[in-house]
Amino acid sequence: NQARSAVLASIGNLLDRELTSRAAQLHGNNAAIERQERDVARATGLLRRENDRLGALAETHARRVKEIGNVQNWAEMLEREFVILEETLRLVDEGGSEDEDGDG
């Protein structure tokens, strides 16, 4: 009976130590997971802010590219108008030269 009690106490002590060790390990792992969750949440917030900043920057530059395109179109239109005006003036000058030659 004493031997049986001693064996049971020994097994109980072994189980207690094992369970205590596992509980400590689980507690430590839980604390590590909580730290990692906080780190991930913090990093996610930083990434969200950076994403918003980059989105605003992309929008600004897209607007500027569009403005440059509008300026380029405007410049090409002016260039065409100047070519037409130049050709018109050339034709007027040629017409005036012929009139002067005819009058003389």
N, CA, C and O of each residue as an XYZ file, in Angstrom:
416
protein
N       0.817     -1.188      0.000
C       0.000      0.000      0.000
C       0.870      1.265      0.000
O       0.600      2.219     -0.729
N       1.913      1.250      0.830
C       2.827      2.400      0.848
C       3.545      2.536     -0.482
O       3.751      3.650     -0.964
N       3.929      1.419     -1.078
C       4.611      1.446     -2.372
C       3.687      2.015     -3.423
O       4.093      2.796     -4.283
N       2.436      1.605     -3.334
C       1.470      2.114     -4.308
C       1.288      3.617     -4.124
O       1.248      4.347     -5.113
N       1.180      4.084     -2.929
C       1.034      5.516     -2.649
C       2.264      6.277     -3.110
O       2.157      7.381     -3.644
N       3.434      5.684     -2.901
C       4.680      6.332     -3.328
C       4.737      6.431     -4.845
O       5.157      7.453     -5.389
N       4.315      5.375     -5.527
C       4.301      5.380     -7.006
C       3.309      6.415     -7.504
O       3.602      7.175     -8.427
N       2.134      6.441     -6.888
C       1.118      7.425     -7.304
C       1.608      8.852     -7.039
O       1.405      9.740     -7.867
N       2.241      9.072     -5.907
C       2.773     10.408     -5.593
C       3.858     10.785     -6.594
O       3.923     11.923     -7.058
N       4.700      9.826     -6.918
C       5.770     10.070     -7.887
C       5.194     10.406     -9.256
O       5.632     11.344     -9.922
N       4.198      9.614     -9.659
C       3.544      9.885    -10.959
C       2.850     11.244    -10.906
O       2.908     12.014    -11.865
N       2.198     11.534     -9.789
C       1.533     12.834     -9.626
C       2.518     13.980     -9.734
O       2.244     14.985    -10.389
N       3.686     13.826     -9.080
C       4.716     14.866     -9.151
C       5.233     15.037    -10.580
O       5.436     16.154    -11.056
N       5.438     13.907    -11.245
C       5.890     13.963    -12.640
C       4.869     14.687    -13.511
O       5.219     15.559    -14.305
N       3.610     14.315    -13.350
C       2.553     14.955    -14.130
C       2.446     16.444    -13.796
O       2.292     17.280    -14.686
N       2.531     16.761    -12.499
C       2.460     18.171    -12.094
C       3.590     18.974    -12.732
O       3.356     20.055    -13.273
N       4.818     18.448    -12.670
C       5.959     19.156    -13.272
C       5.765     19.310    -14.782
O       6.018     20.369    -15.356
N       5.306     18.215    -15.408
C       5.088     18.261    -16.865
C       4.005     19.268    -17.221
O       4.167     20.061    -18.148
N       2.897     19.234    -16.482
C       1.793     20.170    -16.746
C       2.203     21.605    -16.443
O       1.852     22.528    -17.178
N       2.943     21.786    -15.364
C       3.422     23.130    -15.017
C       4.349     23.649    -16.111
O       4.274     24.816    -16.497
N       5.215     22.785    -16.601
C       6.136     23.170    -17.676
C       5.368     23.527    -18.942
O       5.652     24.528    -19.600
N       4.398     22.692    -19.264
C       3.595     22.965    -20.471
C       2.772     24.238    -20.312
O       2.639     25.017    -21.256
N       2.223     24.449    -19.128
C       1.444     25.661    -18.877
C       2.321     26.900    -19.007
O       1.905     27.906    -19.583
N       3.534     26.823    -18.472
C       4.464     27.957    -18.581
C       4.820     28.211    -20.040
O       4.898     29.356    -20.484
N       5.034     27.126    -20.775
C       5.366     27.259    -22.197
C       4.193     27.866    -22.969
O       4.382     28.744    -23.811
N       2.978     27.386    -22.674
C       1.795     27.946    -23.333
C       1.622     29.417    -22.994
O       1.291     30.226    -23.861
N       1.843     29.757    -21.747
C       1.721     31.160    -21.330
C       2.757     32.025    -22.063
O       2.445     33.115    -22.542
N       3.988     31.519    -22.139
C       5.045     32.252    -22.857
C       4.717     32.401    -24.334
O       4.911     33.467    -24.918
N       4.221     31.333    -24.932
C       3.844     31.400    -26.348
C       2.704     32.384    -26.569
O       2.696     33.124    -27.553
N       1.741     32.389    -25.651
C       0.619     33.316    -25.763
C       1.108     34.762    -25.698
O       0.653     35.610    -26.466
N       2.028     35.040    -24.785
C       2.581     36.401    -24.675
C       3.319     36.773    -25.962
O       3.209     37.904    -26.435
N       4.070     35.828    -26.529
C       4.801     36.092    -27.782
C       3.825     36.364    -28.924
O       4.047     37.260    -29.739
N       2.741     35.584    -28.977
C       1.730     35.784    -30.024
C       1.069     37.151    -29.874
O       0.828     37.834    -30.869
N       0.775     37.553    -28.645
C       0.168     38.869    -28.420
C       1.106     39.995    -28.872
O       0.662     40.977    -29.465
N       2.420     39.844    -28.585
C       3.394     40.844    -29.049
C       3.417     40.894    -30.581
O       3.441     41.968    -31.182
N       3.411     39.715    -31.189
C       3.423     39.661    -32.651
C       2.160     40.283    -33.238
O       2.226     40.964    -34.261
N       1.017     40.056    -32.606
C      -0.228     40.667    -33.071
C      -0.141     42.188    -33.008
O      -0.566     42.882    -33.932
N       0.416     42.701    -31.908
C       0.584     44.159    -31.781
C       1.532     44.682    -32.856
O       1.275     45.720    -33.465
N       2.632     43.957    -33.087
C       3.593     44.370    -34.114
C       2.950     44.373    -35.505
O       3.160     45.292    -36.297
N       2.168     43.332    -35.785
C       1.494     43.251    -37.091
C       0.478     44.380    -37.233
O       0.378     44.994    -38.296
N      -0.273     44.657    -36.172
C      -1.255     45.745    -36.218
C      -0.556     47.082    -36.444
O      -1.029     47.906    -37.228
N       0.564     47.300    -35.762
C       1.317     48.540    -35.922
C       1.863     48.651    -37.351
O       1.765     49.708    -37.976
N       2.437     47.558    -37.862
C       2.994     47.555    -39.220
C       1.892     47.758    -40.259
O       2.094     48.436    -41.266
N       0.722     47.162    -40.006
C      -0.403     47.333    -40.924
C      -0.836     48.793    -40.967
O      -1.117     49.330    -42.039
N      -0.891     49.432    -39.808
C      -1.237     50.854    -39.758
C      -0.230     51.699    -40.514
O      -0.605     52.610    -41.253
N       1.048     51.400    -40.330
C       2.089     52.141    -41.057
C       1.967     51.923    -42.557
O       2.100     52.864    -43.339
N       1.714     50.682    -42.956
C       1.548     50.394    -44.385
C       0.320     51.099    -44.951
O       0.348     51.580    -46.084
N      -0.745     51.162    -44.179
C      -1.958     51.846    -44.632
C      -1.668     53.326    -44.861
O      -2.068     53.899    -45.874
N      -0.963     53.939    -43.904
C      -0.628     55.363    -44.062
C       0.284     55.582    -45.266
O       0.099     56.534    -46.024
N       1.272     54.699    -45.441
C       2.178     54.818    -46.586
C       1.422     54.616    -47.895
O       1.675     55.311    -48.879
N       0.496     53.665    -47.901
C      -0.323     53.421    -49.083
C      -1.162     54.655    -49.421
O      -1.268     55.041    -50.585
N      -1.755     55.270    -48.397
C      -2.542     56.495    -48.616
C      -1.661     57.609    -49.162
O      -2.056     58.331    -50.077
N      -0.456     57.746    -48.591
C       0.465     58.788    -49.047
C       0.863     58.550    -50.502
O       0.874     59.481    -51.308
N       1.188     57.302    -50.835
C       1.579     56.986    -52.204
C       0.410     57.152    -53.169
O       0.598     57.576    -54.310
N      -0.798     56.820    -52.713
C      -1.983     57.020    -53.552
C      -2.192     58.495    -53.865
O      -2.484     58.854    -55.006
N      -2.044     59.346    -52.861
C      -2.191     60.787    -53.071
C      -1.099     61.298    -54.008
O      -1.360     62.128    -54.879
N       0.117     60.803    -53.826
C       1.228     61.209    -54.690
C       0.967     60.779    -56.130
O       1.201     61.554    -57.057
N       0.488     59.560    -56.324
C       0.181     59.066    -57.671
C      -0.919     59.904    -58.312
O      -0.863     60.212    -59.503
N      -1.918     60.271    -57.513
C      -3.015     61.089    -58.036
C      -2.509     62.468    -58.459
O      -2.896     62.986    -59.507
N      -1.646     63.051    -57.641
C      -1.072     64.358    -57.975
C      -0.293     64.292    -59.282
O      -0.439     65.155    -60.148
N       0.534     63.260    -59.417
C       1.349     63.147    -60.625
C       0.505     62.789    -61.842
O       0.814     63.218    -62.954
N      -0.543     62.019    -61.651
C      -1.443     61.712    -62.768
C      -2.103     63.001    -63.268
O      -2.253     63.208    -64.472
N      -2.494     63.861    -62.324
C      -3.083     65.154    -62.698
C      -2.071     66.002    -63.462
O      -2.418     66.656    -64.446
N      -0.813     65.990    -63.005
C       0.219     66.777    -63.679
C       0.499     66.246    -65.076
O       0.696     67.019    -66.014
N       0.515     64.921    -65.211
C       0.730     64.328    -66.540
C      -0.416     64.729    -67.465
O      -0.193     65.044    -68.634
N      -1.640     64.717    -66.943
C      -2.792     65.120    -67.739
C      -2.654     66.588    -68.151
O      -2.944     66.944    -69.294
N      -2.209     67.440    -67.216
C      -2.011     68.857    -67.535
C      -0.946     69.018    -68.614
O      -1.092     69.830    -69.528
N       0.138     68.229    -68.499
C       1.193     68.290    -69.517
C       0.623     67.869    -70.869
O       0.936     68.474    -71.895
N      -0.210     66.835    -70.867
C      -0.858     66.397    -72.104
C      -1.737     67.488    -72.672
O      -1.756     67.701    -73.884
N      -2.474     68.192    -71.804
C      -3.319     69.291    -72.260
C      -2.475     70.422    -72.831
O      -2.831     71.007    -73.854
N      -1.361     70.732    -72.177
C      -0.466     71.784    -72.671
C       0.128     71.368    -74.014
O       0.244     72.183    -74.930
N       0.502     70.094    -74.122
C       1.061     69.609    -75.387
C       0.018     69.719    -76.505
O       0.335     70.163    -77.609
N      -1.220     69.319    -76.222
C      -2.280     69.448    -77.230
C      -2.482     70.903    -77.622
O      -2.638     71.230    -78.799
N      -2.478     71.773    -76.611
C      -2.650     73.205    -76.872
C      -1.513     73.726    -77.737
O      -1.744     74.489    -78.675
N      -0.276     73.315    -77.426
C       0.885     73.759    -78.206
C       0.806     73.245    -79.639
O       1.129     73.975    -80.577
N       0.379     71.998    -79.817
C       0.248     71.449    -81.175
C      -0.838     72.186    -81.950
O      -0.688     72.437    -83.146
N      -1.925     72.531    -81.277
C      -2.996     73.280    -81.931
C      -2.491     74.661    -82.342
O      -2.763     75.124    -83.449
N      -1.747     75.321    -81.436
C      -1.166     76.637    -81.784
C      -0.204     76.523    -82.954
O      -0.196     77.365    -83.853
N       0.605     75.472    -82.933
C       1.552     75.273    -84.028
C       0.814     75.122    -85.356
O       1.224     75.707    -86.359
N      -0.277     74.339    -85.374
C      -1.073     74.191    -86.605
C      -1.652     75.535    -87.033
O      -1.640     75.872    -88.217
N      -2.159     76.300    -86.069
C      -2.724     77.621    -86.382
C      -1.648     78.551    -86.965
O      -1.903     79.291    -87.914
N      -0.437     78.499    -86.377
C       0.643     79.333    -86.899
C       1.048     78.911    -88.314
O       1.347     79.756    -89.157
N       1.056     77.601    -88.568
C       1.385     77.119    -89.920
C       0.339     77.618    -90.911
O       0.684     78.059    -92.008
N      -0.947     77.550    -90.528
C      -2.021     78.048    -91.402
C      -1.876     79.545    -91.604
O      -2.012     80.044    -92.721
N      -1.600     80.264    -90.518
C      -1.425     81.722    -90.606
C      -0.225     82.079    -91.484
O      -0.290     82.995    -92.304
N       0.859     81.348    -91.299
C       2.055     81.580    -92.098
C       1.780     81.324    -93.578
O       2.199     82.102    -94.435
N       1.082     80.246    -93.872
C       0.747     79.923    -95.270
C      -0.193     80.971    -95.840
O      -0.065     81.369    -96.998
N      -1.145     81.420    -95.015
C      -2.066     82.468    -95.479
C      -1.299     83.749    -95.794
O      -1.534     84.368    -96.832
N      -0.389     84.151    -94.914
C       0.415     85.361    -95.156
C       1.289     85.203    -96.392
O       1.474     86.148    -97.159
N       1.831     83.988    -96.580
C       2.662     83.758    -97.767
C       1.814     83.922    -99.026
O       2.250     84.545    -99.994
N       0.596     83.361    -99.012
C      -0.279     83.478   -100.179
C      -0.683     84.931   -100.419
O      -0.772     85.380   -101.562
N      -0.929     85.667    -99.318
C      -1.280     87.089    -99.447
C      -0.105     87.855   -100.042
O      -0.284     88.684   -100.935
N       1.111     87.570    -99.539
C       2.297     88.248   -100.068
C       2.496     87.922   -101.539
O       2.823     88.818   -102.318
N       2.313     86.686   -101.941
C       2.467     86.301   -103.335
C       1.401     86.978   -104.185
O       1.682     87.416   -105.301
N       0.198     87.065   -103.675
C      -0.879     87.734   -104.391
C      -0.596     89.210   -104.529
O      -0.868     89.791   -105.580
N      -0.056     89.838   -103.494
C       0.282     91.252   -103.538
C       1.429     91.518   -104.488
O       1.443     92.545   -105.167
N       2.385     90.617   -104.548
C       3.514     90.771   -105.458
C       3.035     90.699   -106.897
O       3.515     91.454   -107.743
N       2.108     89.816   -107.190
C       1.584     89.694   -108.556
C       0.818     90.933   -108.947
O       0.905     91.375   -110.093
N       0.054     91.518   -108.006
C      -0.690     92.734   -108.287
C       0.261     93.873   -108.579
O       0.035     94.636   -109.518
N       1.311     94.006   -107.804
C       2.280     95.084   -108.015
C       2.952     94.931   -109.362
O       3.161     95.909   -110.080
N       3.295     93.679   -109.706
C       3.955     93.443   -110.989
C       3.003     93.762   -112.120
O       3.429     94.291   -113.147
N       1.745     93.461   -111.967
C       0.750     93.715   -113.006
C       0.504     95.203   -113.175
O       0.268     95.651   -114.297
N       0.549     96.006   -112.076
C       0.275     97.439   -112.137
C       1.449     98.173   -112.792
O       1.248     99.209   -113.426
N       2.653     97.658   -112.649
C       3.837     98.370   -113.096
C       4.051     98.242   -114.493
O       5.017     98.791   -115.022
